[in-house]
């Protein structure tokens, strides 16, 4: 039996077979002694398959049961087979390990991105084809109000606009926050260039998580293709402090996955502390140094929308009402994506007189004129990944004039 051995743990765990290790240019193996034979000669080599020594040719070794190759021919991101040829008076035979992938640990860590929330660039996406020197009106799949989404385009010159959403330029493309579920996006390619595609991805909130969460999802992904799934991941949450950081959620194993759910959040909810998610890439023998996410916080409580002022006036004999409202969000630390308002005949806003209209400012006065009497002004604030809908109050018989 031939065992692929981790070069960094050769002396401690000699007969532990590994499928991956992080030591460049080194390949080690150990083997059990031949039985019922005397005067056995051993030769060792390395191949890309388990039959041919096409990387390092066979060479004789002394009467030992382990050996390490140090060679520039052993490169990262390849799987190698350690070959052992045994020769005695009865003939010779070749035994092989089951293969080990050699990976560059520093490259792995540098290419791993760790974030709280769901995977931004996972399988859930929508796309539209872009034609040269033309415009396209894109209606993506229904979206969640206030949820952050990312749009990327694989063309180098374009114009993008939507009346139904806020679109902000970011490092990874554009962050879009829809004002309603079904939106339209206009993308124009202003001059001749090769056709391309626009992709819309479900994107997690990276720095503020809502108070209402009952589980914390941590996701990670590699920025380059990684051929091996033979390592596991360890996931933990650390609180950022002025002196020493503290691990508040201990490391948990996530085998062959790129996402992990942490369900016991009692130690981190209800505080204004900042945290980071930490992920370790591990073989069966040891782990690489942590890869750390951007800092994030969890809101201490649910938001409340408070109306500061509300009035109604009539300016003409046609019973045209002018409604004035001013509101705010408590606590003030909540970062509001946008506000929406509507006029309705009922407290719940089901019998709407006008569609929901969006305003970007966090607090301002809205003036609305409409030819109805018994109406109610409903306001809702879209706060990043979720929204609160608040009925201001029921207004009846505002105008005595007929």
N, C-alpha and C positions, 0 to 999 in steps of 0.2 A: 504494500500500500504506500502510495506517494502522497504527501500532504503539502499543499501550498501553505507557506508560513509567513506571517507578518515579520518583515526584517526588524522592525522596532521592538518586537517582543519575542525574538527567537530564543533567547536563553530562558525565558519564563514559561512559554507555552509552545513547546516544540512540535507536539503532535496535534495541534488545533488547526484544522483546515480552514482557510479563509478564501472568500471569493473576490475580495477587493483589498488593496492596501494603498497607502499614500506615500511610499518611499520611492522616489524617482531613480531610475537606472539600476535598481537592485531587484533581484529575484531570488527568493530562498525557498528551499523545500527540505523536508525530512522524510524518512522512510523507515518502515519496519524491516528488520533483518530477514534474509532468506532462510528458510528452514529446510532441514534434511539435506543440506548441501554444504560442502567444504570448499575452500579455495575459490571463492566467488570474486570475480573482478567487476568493478562498477565503473560505468561511464555515465556522465551527465551532459545534457544538452538542453536547448530551449527551442520550441517551435510555435508557430501560429496554429498548428493542429496537434493532435495527440499521437502522430505517427512519424513526422519528419522533423529533423533538427535544422530547420531553415533559418533560424535566427542566430543561434550560437551552436556551432558544431559540437558533436560529442567529444569529450575529453576524459581521460582516466582520472580517478580520484583515489585517495588512500582508503583504507578500511575504516570508513566513518559512516554515520547514518544521517548526516545532514550536510548541505552545501549551499553557498550563496554566490551568485554571479553579480559582479559589478561591471556593467557594460553600458556604453552609450547606445547600443543597439536596442536596449530595453527602454521604450518611450512611453509617454503618458497616453492614456485613452485607448490602449490596446489590451487584448486578452492574450495571455501567454500560457503555454503548457510546459511544465517541467518534465523532461524525459529522463528516464533511468534505464540504462541497458545493463543487464546482469548476464555475465558469462561464466560458465563452469564447464566441467568435463562433459556434461550432457548437452551443451549447446548454449545459445543465448536467447534472451527474451527482452522485449521493451515494455516497461511499465510507464504510465503517465499519470500526472495529477489531473484533476478535473478542471483546471484552468483558473487563472486569477487575473483580474483587471488591475492594471497599475494606473493610478490617478494622481494628478497634481493637487495636493490638498489646498495650497494657496489659491490656485485658479478656481477650485470648487467654491471656496468661501467667497472669493471676490465676485463670482458670477451669481451668487445666491441672493435673492431679494426677499426680505421677510416683512410682512405687513399684518396688522390686525384687520379683521374682516374677511370677506370672501375674496377669492382670487379674481383680481380685476381682469386678467386676460385669460380666463378659462374658456370653456366650451360655449358659454352663453354669449352669443353676439348676433348682430344683424349687419347686413352689408348691402351696398348698392354700387352698381357699375357707373363709372364716370367716363363720358365720351369726350374726345378732344374738341376743344373750341365750342362748347355747348353748356347748357344748364340742365340740371336734373332736380326735380322736386321729390324728395324722399320722405316717405311715411314709414318710420320704423314700427316694430311691434309695440303694443301698448306698454307704457312705462309707468313707474311709480312717481307721484308728485314729490318733489324735494329730494329724490334719490340722485346721487351723483353718478354720471355716466361718462365714459371716455370715448371720444371719437378720434380715430387715426386715419390718415389718408396716405396712400402710397404714390401720390403725384406731388410735384414740387411747386406748382403754382395753382392757386384756387382762391375762391371767395366763398365763405360759408355764413349763412344767416338763418334765423328763425324768429318769427313773431310769437311763437308758442313756448319759448324756452330761453334761458340765459346761457350764452355760449362764451366761455372764457379760455383764452390760450393758456396751455400748461406745457411742462417739459415733455410729457408723453403724447401730446396732441392737443385736444380740446376737452375741457370739462363742460358738460352740458347738464343743466338742471331744468327739467320740464315743468311748465306751468300747468299742464294737464296731461292726461294719459295718452291721448292720441295727438301727436304733434306732426308738423311738417317742417322739413329742413330743406333749404335751397342751397345747392352747391353749384358754383359756376367755374368752369375752366376758361380763363379769359383769352387764351391764345392757343395755337396749335402745339400739342405735346402728346406723348403716348397715352392711350387710355389707362385707367387705373380703377381702384376700388376704395371705398370708404367703409370703415368698420366701426360699429358702435358696441362697446363692451360694458357689461355690468361691472361697476367699479365700487370698491369699498370706501367708506369714509376712513381716512388714514390718521386723523389726529384727534377727533372728538367722537366718542361713542355715546349713544343715548342712554339715559337712566333706565329705560324700559328693558334693556337686554337682560336675558336670564342665562345666556351662555356667551362665551367669548370665543370667536373663531379666529385662529391664527393660520395664515396661509403663506406659502413660500414657493418660489419658482426660480429656475435657472435661466439666465439670459442666453445661454448657449446649450446645444444638445448635450445631454449626459447619457452615455450608453448603458451605464450600469444601474440596476435597481437592487443591488446586493447590499446596500447599506441602509440603515434605519436612521430616524431622526428623533432627537430629544427636544421637547418643547417646554419652556417655562416662562413665567412672568416676573419681572424685576421692578421694584419701585425705585425711582430716581431720587436720591437724597443728596444733601449738600456734602456730607462726609463720605459715607459708604453706602453703596446700593444694597438693597435687601431683596432676596428672592422670596416673593410673597406667594407664588404658586409654584410648587416644586416641579422639577422636570418630569415629564411624562413621555412615554414611548409612543411614537407614531410610525408604524412599520410600513415602508413602501408607499407612503401617502404624501401628498403635498398640501394637506390641510388637517387641522386638529381642533376639536371642540373642547373647551375648558368650561365645566358646568358649575363648579363651586366658586362663586364670585363674592362670597361674603366678606373676604378680607380686603377687597379692593373697591367695592361699591360704597357710595355714601361719603367719599372723601374727595378732596380737590387735588390729590397727589397725581404726579405724572408717572407713567409706566412705560416699559419697553417689553416687547416680546423677544425671546431669545431662542434660537434654534441651533442645535448641534448636529453635524453630520457624523455618523458613527459606523464603523465596521464592527465585527463581533469582538474585536480585541480592544479598541479604544475609540475616542471621539476627537474630532478636530475642535479648534477653538470656536467659541460662540459666534454666530452671526446675529446682529442686533437690528431690530426695526427702528423706525422713527418713533420718538416719544408720542404717547397718546394719553388722553384723560377720559374719565367717564363722568357724565353730568351727575350732579348730586341728587337732583330731584326732577320730576316732570315739570315742563314749562307751563306757565299760566298766562293767558292773554287777558289783559285788563283794559277796560275802556275808561279813558280819562275824561272825555267830554263827548256829549251827544246832543244834537239839537235838530229841530226841523222848522222850516219857515215856508210861508206861502207868499208868492210875489204877484200873483195875478188871479183873476176871477175864474180861471180854468182849473183851479185846484192843483196847480203844479207845485210840488214840494221840492225844497232844497234841503237835503240832509247833510249834516256836518258831523264827522266822527273823528276822534283822535284816540289812539290806543297804544299800548306798550306791552312788552314781554317781560315777565318776571320769572326767574332772575335775569338781570340785565346782561349777564355773561353769555347767555345763549346767543349764538351767531345765527341770525335769521337769513335764510336765503332770499325769501321774498314774502310779501303779503298778498292775500286775495280778498276781495269783498264782492258781495252780491246783494241784491234786494229780493226779499221774499215775503210771502203772505203768511208764513208760519214760523214758529221759533226754530224749527230744525232745518230750515232752509230747503225744504223739499219742493215747495211751490215757488220757484224762483221766477222773478220778473225779468231779470237780465242774466246773462252767463257770468260765471266767475271772472273777474277782471284782476289783473296782476299789477302790483306796484313793487318796485325794487327796494325802496327805502325802508329802513327798519322802523321808522316812526314819522308819520306825516298826516296832515289833514286831507281827507278826501271829500270832494263836493260832488253830489249826485243830484240830478233833477229828474223827476219821473211823474207821470200823470196818474197816480194811484193814491188812494187814501190809506187804508189800514195795511201798513207795510212794516217790515222788520228789516233792519240792517244786520246781516251776518258777516262775520269776519273770521278768516282762518289764516294762520301763519304757517308757512312751510319752513320747518326748521331742519335743514339738512336731510337726514334720511327718513324723517317721518313728519307728520303734521298734526296740529291741534286745531280743531274747529270749535269756535266759540260763538254762541248766540249772544249778541249784545243785550237786547231786551225786546220785549214785544211792544210795539208802538201802535196805539189805536186812537182813532178819532183826533188825529193831529190837527185837522183843519176844520174849523166850524163853518167856513164859507162853503157854499154849494157851487 
